[in-house]
Every structure is written in C-alpha cells, then in structure tokens.
Amino acid sequence: MFRNLIFDWSGTLVDDLGPVIEATNAVMDHYALPRFDRVRFRHQFRLPYREFYHDLLPNIPLEELEARFRSAFDTALTPVTVLPHAREKLAWCAASGLRVFVLTSMDTTAFERQLDDLDLRRFFEATYSGVADKRERIHSILETHRLDPAETAFVGDMIHDVETARHGGIASIAVLTGYTLPEILAASQPDLTVANLDALQKLLDKPSDPECRCKPLTPSRSAACA
C-alpha cells in the first residue's frame, strides 16, 4: 500500500488537452506551420516541452514560444475541467491518510488559478509547478518531505512521468486519460498502468494480501492482481 502519491496535473487530474492544442495551434499559425489534430498531437507531444518545440521551431527562442502559447491558452475557448474520478480519488486519499503532492510542468500562474477555480487546492500537502524537467526536482521533493521511496508512487500520463519516477527510485503509475497514446506510453514500461483514477482507487482500496503481486499491464487491460 502506498503512503505517498505524487500526481502529475495535466491529463492526470485535469483535462486541459483541448485548450493546450488550441494554444499550440496558435503558435503553429504564427509561424506558418501545419496545425495539430488531437491524434497527431498525442502522438508527437512530449516533455520536457522545450524538446518538442526545438524539433518544430529550432531557431525561435523558447521564451518567445512560451509567451505566445500562454497568451493563447488564456483565451482558449475549450474549458479546463476536472477529469472523471479525479476529485473522488483525491477525497479517498484524504480519507485514507495518504500524503498527496503535485509535480507539473504547467506554468505556475495558470496552475495556481486552476487549483482555486477547480477547488482542488485543499487536497495537496504541497505542489510544484513550472518544472520544465521533473527529473531534476523529484529527489528534492522526496528529501524535503521525507518520503520513503518504497512507499511512494508518481502518477502521470506521459513517458516523462514514468522516467521521472524511475529517476527518483519510486513506483510509476501510468493513467490512460491524458496526452500520450496508450501504445506509446506502454513502451516506457511503467510499473502499473490503469485506465483511469477510478481503477487505481479500486486497486489500492483492496485489502492487503501478501500473496497478491500487482503486475505492469498493457494498455488494453485494466489493473488487476494475479
């Protein structure tokens, strides 16, 4: 049973894929590049996002791209919403005494606004936003909060989240609700894959069984013990 969960934000707890694609396409339009549809974006987007933009626009300073993206994100027509089961999962964590954190690359100003607008701030012991490369912050989070790596998992929807967990020596839990296509996410070999946070809650809520071993799963299967 995990005692500590570190959550990614976008695609894991909230659905902001629509406005992110809108804002990305505003950047593409400005530089006369082809727009993204949802499938192509989920296939190509990756973190750290500086690498994604370097492939597309290698000669444009990242600061300029970020400014154009954030302006377009703030005026996007598609709303940011809490993903199904996320609020219930966070409430379950609070009731179960789990320590809960957020580690996200999202711009801090936008993240802080979403925390309050979506009434989610109260669920987290601490949050870390605006982190370009999460691998560079994971060890300090574990040390600052004295989290035992053996009792801690990072829950996210992208390959970078799985890599961050691995870098920190903690378990990786991949959810299929976000930015990365399931077959691409599977290639990163997370320790556990779940369809959504409801499946994760049901798995973690099972009575402890010393004979039960949770196995890494393919995207087409739900979480189970064998």
C-alpha positions in Angstrom: 0.0 0.0 0.0 1.4 3.4 -1.0 1.5 6.0 1.7 2.5 8.9 -0.6 1.3 9.8 -4.1 2.8 12.4 -6.3 0.4 13.4 -9.1 1.1 15.0 -12.5 -1.6 17.6 -13.2 -2.5 17.9 -16.9 -4.0 14.7 -18.3 -3.9 13.1 -14.9 -6.1 15.1 -12.7 -7.5 17.7 -15.1 -8.4 17.7 -18.8 -6.7 20.6 -20.5 -5.8 18.9 -23.7 -8.3 20.9 -25.7 -7.0 24.4 -24.7 -3.4 23.2 -25.0 -4.0 22.1 -28.6 -5.7 25.4 -29.3 -2.8 27.3 -27.9 -0.2 25.1 -29.7 -2.0 25.7 -33.0 -2.0 29.4 -32.3 1.8 29.1 -32.2 1.8 27.0 -35.3 -0.3 29.5 -37.1 2.0 32.4 -36.2 5.0 30.6 -37.7 3.0 29.2 -40.7 3.4 25.5 -39.6 0.8 22.8 -40.1 -1.8 22.6 -37.3 -2.2 19.7 -35.0 -5.3 17.5 -34.7 -5.8 15.6 -31.5 -4.3 12.3 -32.6 -1.2 13.9 -34.1 -0.7 16.0 -31.0 -0.9 13.0 -28.7 1.5 11.1 -30.9 4.1 13.9 -31.1 3.9 16.0 -28.0 6.4 15.2 -25.2 8.1 16.6 -22.2 10.3 18.4 -21.5 8.3 20.6 -23.9 11.5 22.5 -24.9 12.5 19.4 -26.9 9.1 19.3 -28.6 9.4 22.9 -29.7 13.0 22.6 -30.6 12.1 19.9 -33.2 9.4 22.2 -34.7 11.0 25.6 -34.4 14.7 25.2 -33.6 15.6 28.8 -34.3 12.9 30.5 -32.2 13.8 31.3 -28.5 11.8 29.2 -26.1 10.8 32.3 -24.1 9.1 33.8 -27.2 7.2 30.5 -27.9 6.1 30.3 -24.2 4.8 33.8 -24.3 2.7 33.1 -27.4 1.5 29.8 -26.0 0.4 31.3 -22.7 -1.4 34.2 -24.2 -3.4 31.8 -26.5 -4.0 29.4 -23.6 -5.6 32.1 -21.5 -8.0 32.9 -24.3 -8.8 29.4 -25.4 -12.4 28.5 -26.0 -12.2 25.0 -24.6 -12.5 24.9 -20.8 -10.3 23.1 -18.4 -12.2 20.5 -16.4 -11.5 18.0 -13.6 -11.1 14.6 -15.1 -13.7 11.9 -14.2 -12.9 10.2 -10.9 -10.1 12.6 -10.0 -12.0 14.5 -7.3 -13.2 11.2 -5.8 -9.7 9.8 -5.9 -8.3 12.8 -4.1 -11.1 12.7 -1.5 -10.3 8.9 -1.0 -6.6 9.7 -0.5 -7.5 12.3 2.2 -9.9 9.9 4.0 -7.2 7.1 3.8 -4.5 9.3 5.2 -2.3 9.3 2.2 0.1 12.2 1.6 -0.6 13.8 -1.8 1.5 16.2 -3.9 1.6 17.6 -7.4 4.6 17.9 -9.7 3.8 19.6 -13.0 5.5 21.5 -15.8 2.4 23.7 -16.2 3.0 27.5 -15.9 2.7 28.4 -12.3 0.3 31.3 -12.8 -2.1 29.1 -14.8 -1.7 26.2 -12.4 -2.4 28.3 -9.3 -5.6 29.7 -11.0 -6.8 26.2 -11.8 -6.2 25.0 -8.3 -8.6 27.6 -7.0 -11.1 27.6 -9.9 -11.5 23.9 -9.7 -11.4 23.8 -5.9 -8.6 21.2 -5.6 -6.0 23.1 -3.6 -7.2 21.6 -0.3 -6.3 18.1 -1.3 -2.5 18.6 -1.6 0.2 18.9 1.1 2.4 20.7 -1.4 2.5 21.5 -5.1 5.4 22.1 -7.5 4.7 23.8 -10.8 6.6 25.3 -13.7 9.1 22.5 -13.5 10.5 22.1 -17.1 12.2 18.7 -16.3 10.5 16.8 -13.5 13.5 14.5 -13.1 15.5 17.5 -11.8 13.0 18.0 -8.9 11.9 14.6 -7.8 14.8 13.9 -5.4 14.4 17.2 -3.6 10.7 16.6 -3.1 11.4 13.2 -1.6 14.0 14.7 0.7 12.1 17.8 1.7 9.0 15.8 2.7 10.9 12.8 4.0 9.1 10.4 1.7 10.2 6.8 1.7 10.7 5.8 -2.0 9.4 2.3 -1.2 6.1 3.8 -0.1 5.8 6.5 -2.9 4.5 6.4 -6.4 4.3 9.0 -9.2 1.0 9.0 -11.1 1.1 10.5 -14.6 0.0 10.2 -18.2 3.3 10.7 -20.1 6.6 9.0 -20.7 8.3 11.8 -18.9 6.3 11.0 -15.8 7.4 7.3 -15.9 11.0 8.4 -16.5 10.7 10.8 -13.5 9.5 8.1 -11.2 12.3 5.8 -12.4 14.9 8.5 -11.8 13.6 9.1 -8.3 13.6 5.4 -7.5 9.8 5.3 -6.9 7.0 3.4 -8.5 5.4 4.7 -11.7 1.7 4.5 -12.3 0.5 5.4 -15.8 -3.0 6.6 -16.5 -4.5 6.5 -20.0 -6.6 9.6 -19.6 -4.2 12.1 -20.9 -1.7 13.3 -23.5 0.1 10.2 -24.6 -1.4 7.5 -26.8 -1.6 4.1 -24.9 0.7 2.2 -27.2 3.4 4.9 -26.9 3.0 5.1 -23.1 3.3 1.3 -22.9 6.7 1.4 -24.5 8.1 3.2 -21.4 7.2 0.2 -19.3 5.5 1.8 -16.2 5.2 -0.3 -13.1 1.5 -0.2 -13.3 -1.0 1.0 -15.9 -4.6 1.9 -15.2 -7.4 3.1 -17.5 -8.3 5.9 -15.1 -8.1 7.0 -11.5 -11.2 5.1 -10.5 -9.4 1.8 -11.5 -6.4 3.0 -9.4 -8.6 3.7 -6.4 -10.3 0.3 -6.6 -6.9 -1.4 -6.8 -5.4 0.5 -3.9 -8.5 0.0 -1.8 -8.3 -3.8 -1.9 -7.4 -5.4 1.4 -3.7 -6.2 1.7 -2.8 -9.7 0.5 0.7 -10.9 0.9 0.1 -13.4 -1.9 -1.0 -10.6 -4.3 1.5 -9.1 -6.7 0.4 -6.2 -8.9 1.9 -6.6 -12.4 2.7 -4.0 -15.0 -0.2 -4.1 -17.5 -0.7 -3.4 -21.2 -2.9 -0.5 -22.2 -5.7 -2.9 -23.3 -6.1 -4.4 -19.8 -7.4 -3.0 -16.5 -5.4 -3.1 -13.3 -5.6 -6.4 -11.6 -3.7 -8.6 -9.2 -2.5 -12.1 -10.1 
